Amino acid sequence: MWESALWPLFFFPGGTTSTVEPLHAHLTMASLWSTLEKEVFNPQNKRLLEAIRVWKTGKKKKMSILCVLVDAFRPMQPFLVKVKVDRGEQYKMAYRWPLSELKLVDGKTLDELNLDFDLQFDKIYKWTASSFDEKKTFIRCLWKLNHRFLSSAITFVNVHSCSVEGRQRLQEDRRDTAETENQEELNVYQEMTPKEAADVLKLMEEHEPLVNNSIAFAEQLSRDLHVLDEANLRAIISSEKQVTQLMSSIDEALAEVARVEETLQVYDELLGSVKQQMDHIHQENSLLHHITSNKVKLMDEILFLTTHLDLGKEHCEALSCADLSSPSGVEASIAAAEALSACMNIQIQSGYRKLQAVAEQLIMFETLKQNFENRFIGHITNIFERQGSAQIPALTQPVDKLSAPSHGLQHEELVPYSPLMAWLRNANPVLFCDLPKVSRKAWRSQRGWGVDSTHGGASQGAEKVRRTH
């Protein structure tokens, strides 16, 4: 700590700034010094000895700061650092040279108006200082470090003030050393005067009893110390066995610690193996969970398909060969047609249609639908033809006895087929729309007419049933 306090006094006896500098320049340099110490050097355990604001000769736009540093702790090694300011106004060390690599310091000229100087390391760096006082103080610091740490290994050119000051300082040191040695010699060999000798003898006579008592006390103290030394030796000799036992116990404890460490190592390896097995089990459980989840989803889809694409055997028989002329056959056909529509209208994913069983089932549904449509259209056509044949005798009666025939019986005969007509309209709209044409054709073929100006009873019945649905 005392060395930290003496460093500024050693290097800067007149202060770190010149008294001829303006006040604002002094404050600016002091602020820069404080900022560099706080932000850059103190965190790295470095002590700032001197700083100078410079720029490369001929390039004044880019200003840098040259700093002379030493380590905060022994051994102290001096070095030179170049500090730059980045875009965020943060100071950052750009280059660092050990001062032992500095070969030459050239002040260029002794003119105070010249602010240029050169530093030669592995190559020559040309700098321009911001002021002559900063240049002079910086070079003086380098000169002092050269004599203190580097045994004057650095060559100084065009810096006459440093050599003169160095010689004066060496002469003053030699003179101070000689004066100190002479003073010490005087203090050691100065003789007593007769009066001083008489006074000393008088004091010794007055205090002779005390001196004798002190001599006796010293002898008694010496004897006691001798007794204590013997007791200590005996205690040491007697405790040797206990020390040996203690060392033996320590050795046993170390051996036990080694065994415990080996056991712990074995347990650690076992736990590592158990951890690997648990991780493997966890992965297998995760795979089993995914497999189970996929099986559940697959079963749900299969149940959905088998439930909604399953047409009962009785419905298939009703669609294939049910008697459409009997009421029971018509009811069975209506139920079968509705079940077939429900199966064919179910919404399934496009990928399911590529499955063979689903494709075969859909083909079967389409085949049953077409066959039933043909059977149902054929049966309706037969009814139209039969109803048309029944009305021919009424049309051949005399003109004076003509009257509009009644179609109530024909309508009643067609009413049971209304649900099937509704099914046909939804299943095959084109065929449903062509049904009146079929009835008119059958009517004309029965009457033998080429052109039918009025609808017959059967045609009117078919048209009424179609419009109803």
C-alpha positions as CSV (number, residue, x, y, z in Angstrom):
1,M,0.0,0.0,0.0
2,W,2.8,2.5,0.8
3,E,4.3,1.8,-2.6
4,S,1.0,2.8,-4.2
5,A,1.1,6.1,-2.4
6,L,4.8,6.7,-3.3
7,W,4.5,6.0,-7.0
8,P,3.0,9.4,-8.0
9,L,5.5,11.2,-5.9
10,F,8.4,9.2,-7.5
11,F,7.3,9.8,-11.1
12,F,5.6,13.1,-10.9
13,P,7.1,15.3,-8.1
14,G,5.7,18.4,-9.6
15,G,2.2,16.9,-10.2
16,T,0.7,15.1,-13.2
17,T,-0.2,18.3,-15.1
18,S,1.7,21.5,-15.8
19,T,0.7,24.7,-14.0
20,V,0.8,26.5,-17.3
21,E,-2.0,24.5,-18.8
22,P,-5.5,26.1,-18.9
23,L,-7.9,25.1,-16.2
24,H,-10.3,23.3,-18.6
25,A,-7.5,21.2,-20.1
26,H,-6.4,20.2,-16.6
27,L,-10.0,19.1,-15.7
28,T,-10.3,17.2,-19.0
29,M,-7.1,15.3,-18.5
30,A,-8.0,14.5,-14.9
31,S,-11.4,13.2,-16.0
32,L,-9.8,11.1,-18.7
33,W,-7.3,9.7,-16.2
34,S,-10.1,8.8,-13.8
35,T,-12.2,7.1,-16.5
36,L,-9.3,5.0,-17.8
37,E,-8.4,3.8,-14.3
38,K,-12.0,3.0,-13.4
39,E,-13.2,1.4,-16.6
40,V,-10.0,-0.1,-18.2
41,F,-7.1,-0.7,-15.9
42,N,-8.4,-1.2,-12.3
43,P,-10.4,-4.3,-13.3
44,Q,-7.2,-5.8,-14.7
45,N,-5.1,-5.0,-11.6
46,K,-3.0,-2.4,-13.5
47,R,-1.8,1.0,-12.2
48,L,-1.8,4.0,-14.6
49,L,1.4,6.0,-14.4
50,E,1.1,8.4,-17.3
51,A,-1.3,9.1,-20.2
52,I,-0.9,11.2,-23.3
53,R,-3.4,12.1,-26.1
54,V,-1.8,11.5,-29.5
55,W,-2.5,10.7,-33.1
56,K,-0.4,9.3,-35.9
57,T,1.7,12.0,-37.5
58,G,-0.2,13.4,-40.4
59,K,-3.5,11.8,-39.4
60,K,-5.1,14.0,-36.8
61,K,-8.6,12.7,-37.3
62,K,-8.1,9.5,-35.4
63,M,-7.0,10.3,-31.8
64,S,-5.7,7.6,-29.5
65,I,-4.3,7.5,-25.9
66,L,-0.9,6.1,-25.0
67,C,-0.7,4.9,-21.4
68,V,2.2,3.8,-19.3
69,L,1.2,1.0,-16.9
70,V,2.7,-1.2,-14.3
71,D,1.3,-4.3,-12.5
72,A,-0.5,-3.6,-9.2
73,F,1.4,-6.4,-7.5
74,R,5.0,-7.6,-7.5
75,P,6.8,-8.3,-9.7
76,M,6.0,-4.9,-11.4
77,Q,6.5,-5.0,-15.1
78,P,6.1,-1.7,-17.1
79,F,4.5,-1.7,-20.5
80,L,2.9,0.7,-23.0
81,V,-0.7,0.5,-24.1
82,K,-2.6,2.1,-26.9
83,V,-6.3,2.9,-26.0
84,K,-8.9,3.6,-28.6
85,V,-12.5,5.0,-28.3
86,D,-15.1,2.9,-30.0
87,R,-18.4,4.1,-31.5
88,G,-20.2,3.6,-28.1
89,E,-17.8,6.0,-26.4
90,Q,-16.2,3.1,-24.6
91,Y,-12.4,2.9,-24.0
92,K,-10.7,-0.3,-25.3
93,M,-7.1,-1.4,-25.3
94,A,-6.0,-1.8,-29.0
95,Y,-2.2,-2.6,-28.6
96,R,0.2,-3.5,-25.9
97,W,4.0,-3.4,-25.9
98,P,6.3,-4.5,-23.0
99,L,8.5,-1.5,-22.2
100,S,11.5,-3.9,-22.3
101,E,11.0,-4.0,-26.1
102,L,11.3,-0.3,-26.5
103,K,14.6,0.5,-28.2
104,L,14.5,4.3,-28.9
105,V,12.7,7.4,-27.9
106,D,13.2,10.3,-30.3
107,G,11.9,13.7,-29.3
108,K,12.6,15.0,-32.9
109,T,13.7,18.5,-31.7
110,L,14.1,20.5,-28.5
111,D,11.7,23.2,-29.9
112,E,8.6,23.5,-27.7
113,L,6.4,24.1,-30.8
114,N,7.3,20.7,-32.2
115,L,4.8,18.1,-30.8
116,D,6.1,15.1,-32.7
117,F,8.0,12.2,-31.2
118,D,9.0,8.6,-32.3
119,L,8.9,5.3,-30.4
120,Q,10.9,2.4,-31.9
121,F,9.8,-1.2,-31.0
122,D,10.0,-3.8,-33.8
123,K,9.2,-0.9,-36.0
124,I,9.1,2.9,-35.7
125,Y,5.8,4.5,-34.5
126,K,5.4,8.2,-35.3
127,W,3.1,10.1,-32.9
128,T,2.0,13.7,-32.5
129,A,1.1,14.9,-28.9
130,S,-1.9,17.2,-28.1
131,S,0.4,19.5,-26.1
132,F,4.1,20.0,-25.4
133,D,3.6,19.6,-21.6
134,E,2.0,16.2,-22.2
135,K,4.8,15.2,-24.5
136,K,7.5,16.3,-22.0
137,T,5.8,14.6,-19.0
138,F,5.3,11.4,-21.0
139,I,9.0,11.2,-22.1
140,R,10.1,12.0,-18.6
141,C,8.0,9.1,-17.3
142,L,9.6,6.7,-19.8
143,W,13.1,7.9,-18.9
144,K,12.5,7.2,-15.2
145,L,11.1,3.8,-15.8
146,N,14.1,3.1,-18.0
147,H,16.5,3.8,-15.2
148,R,14.4,2.1,-12.5
149,F,13.4,-1.1,-14.3
150,L,15.5,-1.5,-17.5
151,S,19.0,-0.4,-16.4
152,S,19.0,2.4,-19.0
153,A,18.5,0.0,-21.9
154,I,16.4,2.5,-23.9
155,T,18.1,5.2,-26.0
156,F,16.8,8.7,-25.7
157,V,17.4,11.2,-28.5
158,N,16.6,14.9,-28.6
159,V,15.4,14.9,-25.0
160,H,18.2,16.8,-23.3
161,S,16.2,17.7,-20.2
162,C,16.0,14.1,-19.2
163,S,19.8,13.5,-19.2
164,V,20.4,16.7,-17.3
165,E,17.8,15.9,-14.8
166,G,19.1,12.3,-14.5
167,R,22.7,13.5,-13.7
168,Q,21.4,16.0,-11.2
169,R,19.2,13.4,-9.5
170,L,22.2,10.9,-9.3
171,Q,24.4,13.6,-7.8
172,E,21.8,14.5,-5.2
173,D,21.3,10.9,-4.3
174,R,25.0,10.4,-3.8
175,R,25.3,13.6,-1.7
176,D,22.3,12.5,0.5
177,T,23.8,9.1,1.0
178,A,27.2,10.5,2.0
179,E,25.6,12.9,4.5
180,T,23.5,10.1,6.0
181,E,26.6,7.9,6.5
182,N,28.6,10.7,8.1
183,Q,25.8,11.5,10.5
184,E,25.5,7.9,11.5
185,E,29.2,7.7,12.2
186,L,29.0,10.8,14.4
187,N,26.2,9.3,16.3
188,V,28.0,6.1,16.9
189,Y,31.5,7.3,18.0
190,Q,30.7,10.5,19.8
191,E,32.5,10.5,23.2
192,M,30.9,11.4,26.6
193,T,31.9,14.5,28.4
194,P,33.3,14.3,32.0
195,K,30.2,15.8,33.4
196,E,28.0,13.2,31.6
197,A,30.3,10.4,32.9
198,A,30.0,11.7,36.5
199,D,26.2,11.8,36.2
200,V,26.1,8.3,34.9
201,L,28.2,7.0,37.8
202,K,26.1,8.8,40.3
203,L,22.9,7.3,38.8
204,M,24.5,3.8,38.9
205,E,25.4,4.3,42.6
206,E,21.9,5.4,43.5
207,H,20.3,2.5,41.8
208,E,22.8,-0.2,42.6
209,P,20.4,-2.2,44.8
210,L,17.9,-2.2,42.0
211,V,20.5,-3.4,39.6
212,N,21.6,-6.1,41.9
213,N,18.0,-7.2,42.4
214,S,17.5,-7.2,38.6
215,I,20.5,-9.4,38.2
216,A,19.2,-11.8,40.8
217,F,15.8,-11.8,39.1
218,A,17.4,-12.5,35.7
219,E,19.3,-15.4,37.2
220,Q,16.1,-16.8,38.8
221,L,14.3,-16.3,35.5
222,S,17.0,-18.2,33.7
223,R,16.8,-21.1,36.2
224,D,13.0,-21.2,35.8
225,L,13.3,-21.2,32.0
226,H,15.8,-24.0,32.2
227,V,13.3,-26.0,34.3
228,L,10.5,-25.3,31.8
229,D,12.8,-26.3,28.9
230,E,13.4,-29.7,30.6
231,A,9.6,-30.1,31.2
232,N,8.9,-29.3,27.6
233,L,11.5,-31.9,26.4
234,R,10.0,-34.5,28.7
235,A,6.5,-33.7,27.4
236,I,7.7,-33.9,23.8
237,I,9.3,-37.3,24.5
238,S,6.2,-38.6,26.3
239,S,3.9,-37.4,23.6
240,E,5.9,-39.1,20.8
241,K,3.8,-42.2,21.3
242,Q,0.6,-40.3,21.1
243,V,1.9,-38.6,17.9
244,T,2.7,-42.0,16.5
245,Q,-0.8,-43.2,17.3
246,L,-2.3,-40.0,15.8
247,M,-0.4,-40.5,12.6
248,S,-1.5,-44.1,12.5
249,S,-5.1,-43.1,13.0
250,I,-4.7,-40.5,10.2
251,D,-3.3,-43.2,7.9
252,E,-6.2,-45.5,8.7
253,A,-8.6,-42.6,8.0
254,L,-7.0,-41.9,4.7
255,A,-7.3,-45.6,3.8
256,E,-10.9,-45.6,4.8
257,V,-11.5,-42.5,2.7
258,A,-9.9,-44.3,-0.3
259,R,-12.2,-47.3,0.2
260,V,-15.2,-45.1,0.5
261,E,-14.2,-43.3,-2.7
262,E,-13.9,-46.6,-4.5
263,T,-17.3,-47.7,-3.2
264,L,-18.8,-44.5,-4.4
265,Q,-17.2,-44.9,-7.8
266,V,-18.8,-48.4,-8.1
267,Y,-22.2,-47.0,-7.0
268,D,-21.8,-44.2,-9.5
269,E,-21.1,-46.7,-12.3
270,L,-24.1,-48.8,-11.2
271,L,-26.3,-45.8,-11.1
272,G,-25.2,-44.8,-14.5
273,S,-26.2,-48.3,-15.8
274,V,-29.5,-48.0,-14.0
275,K,-30.1,-44.6,-15.6
276,Q,-29.4,-46.0,-19.0
277,Q,-31.9,-48.9,-18.4
278,M,-34.5,-46.5,-17.1
279,D,-34.1,-44.3,-20.2
280,H,-34.4,-47.4,-22.4
281,I,-37.6,-48.5,-20.4
282,H,-39.0,-45.0,-20.7
283,Q,-38.4,-45.0,-24.5
284,E,-40.1,-48.5,-24.8
285,N,-43.0,-47.3,-22.7
286,S,-43.4,-44.3,-24.9
287,L,-43.4,-46.5,-28.0
288,L,-45.9,-48.9,-26.3
289,H,-48.1,-45.9,-25.5
290,H,-48.0,-44.8,-29.2
291,I,-48.7,-48.3,-30.3
292,T,-51.7,-48.6,-28.0
293,S,-53.0,-45.2,-29.0
294,N,-52.6,-46.1,-32.7
295,K,-54.5,-49.4,-32.1
296,V,-57.3,-47.6,-30.4
297,K,-57.6,-45.1,-33.2
298,L,-57.4,-47.9,-35.8
299,M,-60.2,-49.8,-34.0
300,D,-62.3,-46.7,-33.9
301,E,-61.9,-46.2,-37.6
302,I,-62.6,-49.9,-38.3
303,L,-65.7,-49.8,-36.1
304,F,-66.8,-46.6,-37.9
305,L,-66.4,-48.2,-41.3
306,T,-67.9,-51.6,-40.4
307,T,-70.8,-49.9,-38.7
308,H,-71.7,-47.3,-41.3
309,L,-70.8,-49.4,-44.4
310,D,-72.6,-52.5,-43.3
311,L,-75.8,-53.1,-45.2
312,G,-78.0,-55.9,-43.7
313,K,-78.6,-59.1,-45.5
314,E,-82.4,-58.5,-45.5
315,H,-81.9,-55.1,-47.1
316,C,-79.7,-56.6,-49.8
317,E,-82.4,-59.2,-50.5
318,A,-85.1,-56.6,-50.5
319,L,-83.2,-54.5,-53.0
320,S,-82.4,-57.5,-55.2
321,C,-85.6,-59.5,-55.3
322,A,-88.4,-57.9,-53.2
323,D,-91.9,-58.0,-54.7
324,L,-92.8,-54.3,-55.4
325,S,-96.4,-55.2,-56.1
326,S,-97.1,-56.3,-52.5
327,P,-97.3,-53.8,-49.6
328,S,-94.8,-55.8,-47.5
329,G,-92.4,-55.8,-50.4
330,V,-92.8,-52.1,-50.9
331,E,-92.1,-51.4,-47.2
332,A,-89.1,-53.7,-47.2
333,S,-87.8,-51.9,-50.4
334,I,-88.3,-48.5,-48.8
335,A,-86.4,-49.5,-45.7
336,A,-83.6,-51.1,-47.8
337,A,-83.4,-48.0,-50.0
338,E,-83.0,-45.7,-47.1
339,A,-80.4,-47.9,-45.5
340,L,-78.5,-48.0,-48.8
341,S,-78.6,-44.2,-49.1
342,A,-77.3,-43.9,-45.5
343,C,-74.4,-46.2,-46.3
344,M,-73.6,-44.5,-49.6
345,N,-73.8,-40.9,-48.2
346,I,-71.5,-41.5,-45.3
347,Q,-68.5,-39.2,-45.3
348,I,-65.2,-41.1,-45.3
349,Q,-61.6,-40.0,-46.0
350,S,-60.4,-40.4,-49.5
351,G,-57.6,-42.7,-48.4
352,Y,-60.2,-45.2,-47.1
353,R,-61.6,-45.6,-50.6
354,K,-58.3,-47.2,-51.7
355,L,-58.8,-50.0,-49.2
356,Q,-59.9,-53.2,-51.0
357,A,-62.7,-54.0,-48.6
358,V,-64.1,-50.5,-48.7
359,A,-63.8,-50.3,-52.5
360,E,-65.6,-53.7,-52.8
361,Q,-68.3,-52.6,-50.4
362,L,-68.9,-49.3,-52.3
363,I,-69.0,-51.2,-55.6
364,M,-71.6,-53.5,-54.2
365,F,-73.7,-50.6,-53.0
366,E,-73.5,-49.0,-56.4
367,T,-74.5,-52.3,-58.1
368,L,-77.5,-52.8,-55.7
369,K,-78.5,-49.2,-56.3
370,Q,-78.5,-49.5,-60.1
371,N,-80.2,-52.9,-60.1
372,F,-82.9,-51.6,-57.8
373,E,-83.4,-48.4,-59.9
374,N,-83.9,-50.6,-63.0
375,R,-86.4,-52.9,-61.2
376,F,-88.3,-49.9,-59.7
377,I,-88.4,-48.0,-63.1
378,G,-89.5,-51.2,-64.8
379,H,-92.3,-51.8,-62.2
380,I,-93.5,-48.2,-62.5
381,T,-93.5,-48.4,-66.3
382,N,-95.6,-51.6,-66.1
383,I,-98.1,-49.8,-63.8
384,F,-98.3,-46.8,-66.3
385,E,-98.9,-49.2,-69.2
386,R,-101.5,-51.1,-67.3
387,Q,-103.3,-47.9,-66.3
388,G,-103.2,-46.6,-69.9
389,S,-104.7,-49.8,-71.2
390,A,-107.6,-49.6,-68.7
391,Q,-108.6,-46.1,-69.9
392,I,-108.8,-47.0,-73.7
393,P,-112.4,-48.3,-73.6
394,A,-113.6,-45.1,-72.0
395,L,-112.1,-43.1,-74.8
396,T,-113.9,-45.1,-77.5
397,Q,-117.4,-44.1,-76.4
398,P,-119.6,-41.8,-78.6
399,V,-118.8,-38.2,-78.7
400,D,-122.1,-37.1,-77.2
401,K,-121.4,-39.3,-74.2
402,L,-117.7,-38.2,-73.6
403,S,-116.8,-37.2,-70.1
404,A,-113.5,-36.6,-68.2
405,P,-112.3,-39.9,-66.8
406,S,-111.6,-40.1,-63.1
407,H,-107.9,-40.8,-62.1
408,G,-108.4,-41.4,-58.3
409,L,-107.8,-45.1,-58.6
410,Q,-104.6,-44.6,-60.5
411,H,-103.4,-42.0,-57.9
412,E,-104.2,-44.4,-55.1
413,E,-102.2,-47.1,-56.7
414,L,-99.1,-44.9,-57.1
415,V,-99.2,-43.3,-53.6
416,P,-97.4,-46.2,-51.8
417,Y,-94.5,-45.6,-54.1
418,S,-94.0,-42.0,-53.0
419,P,-91.0,-42.8,-50.6
420,L,-89.3,-44.7,-53.4
421,M,-89.9,-41.8,-55.8
422,A,-88.3,-39.4,-53.2
423,W,-85.4,-41.8,-52.9
424,L,-85.0,-42.0,-56.7
425,R,-85.0,-38.2,-56.9
426,N,-82.1,-38.0,-54.4
427,A,-80.2,-41.0,-55.7
428,N,-80.6,-40.4,-59.5
429,P,-82.1,-36.9,-60.3
430,V,-81.7,-37.5,-64.1
431,L,-83.6,-40.7,-64.1
432,F,-86.2,-39.1,-61.9
433,C,-86.8,-36.3,-64.3
434,D,-87.0,-38.7,-67.3
435,L,-89.8,-40.7,-65.6
436,P,-92.7,-38.6,-67.0
437,K,-91.3,-39.1,-70.5
438,V,-91.5,-42.8,-69.9
439,S,-95.1,-42.6,-68.8
440,R,-96.1,-40.5,-71.8
441,K,-94.3,-42.9,-74.2
442,A,-96.1,-45.8,-72.7
443,W,-99.4,-44.0,-73.0
444,R,-98.9,-43.2,-76.6
445,S,-97.8,-46.7,-77.4
446,Q,-101.1,-48.0,-75.9
447,R,-103.3,-45.6,-77.8
448,G,-101.3,-45.8,-81.0
449,W,-100.9,-42.0,-81.3
450,G,-98.0,-40.3,-82.7
451,V,-98.6,-37.0,-80.9
452,D,-100.3,-36.7,-77.5
453,S,-102.0,-33.3,-77.1
454,T,-103.4,-34.2,-73.7
455,H,-101.9,-36.3,-70.9
456,G,-103.6,-39.5,-70.1
457,G,-104.5,-40.7,-66.6
458,A,-101.3,-42.7,-66.1
459,S,-99.2,-39.8,-67.3
460,Q,-101.0,-37.4,-65.1
461,G,-100.5,-39.7,-62.1
462,A,-96.8,-40.1,-62.7
463,E,-96.5,-36.3,-63.1
464,K,-98.4,-35.7,-59.9
465,V,-96.3,-38.2,-57.9
466,R,-93.1,-36.6,-59.3
467,R,-94.3,-33.1,-58.4
468,T,-95.3,-34.2,-55.0
469,H,-91.7,-35.2,-54.2
